[in-house]
Amino acid sequence: MLLSAPAIILTAAVTLLALLISVAFAIGVARARRRTKIDAPAMSGHPDLERALRIQGNTVEQIVLFLPALFSVGNSGTLGVAIVGLIVFGLGWGFFDSNNMPILSQIARPEWRATGYGIMNMVSISCGGFGDWAFGALRDRAVPLNLIFGVFAAVALLSVGIVLMIRPRGDVAYGDAR
């Protein structure tokens, strides 16, 4: 089965965006090193540098699963290839989701963390349910699998980008118990 041009373009655009996000976080590490005056190879010494390193490291770790899954799902012509890609994507998404609580702990006061995590889970589950419905509706209209998965990958990448742009407030330090 030949791949449709919109699916190839969308997959390439999402890949380029993922790589640009990764490069931006690497630049963030360089800026944090310059600002804190901590040269490589040191990996600690200031909370800002440690945060930048963690963000960049987590992004690189997750791209290793994200990009192969994106290409296998976004360019699949058969359901079998799409399922394998979805399994890999699900594992990568699980790794990303496991970082949500530490991110939330850096930006929210302790008394608000459970509420924040509950809201994040509610939105995630709601989006998953809507995604299942939308996938079925698009398949019923004979939209190619690769185009559907390409659109879903773009939405997932957008949500990753939004979460990674969250910045901690200056008055909340690492896990302090105010």
BELKA-V960871 format. One record per run of one state. SS is the DSSP state (2 for helix, 1 for strand, 0 for the rest). FROM is the first residue (numbers start at 1). TO is the last residue. If there is no record, write none. Layout:
ss;from;to
SS;FROM;TO
SS;FROM;TO
This chain:
ss;from;to
0;1;4
2;5;36
0;37;46
2;47;74
0;75;78
2;79;97
0;98;99
2;100;107
0;108;109
2;110;140
0;141;144
2;145;164
0;165;178
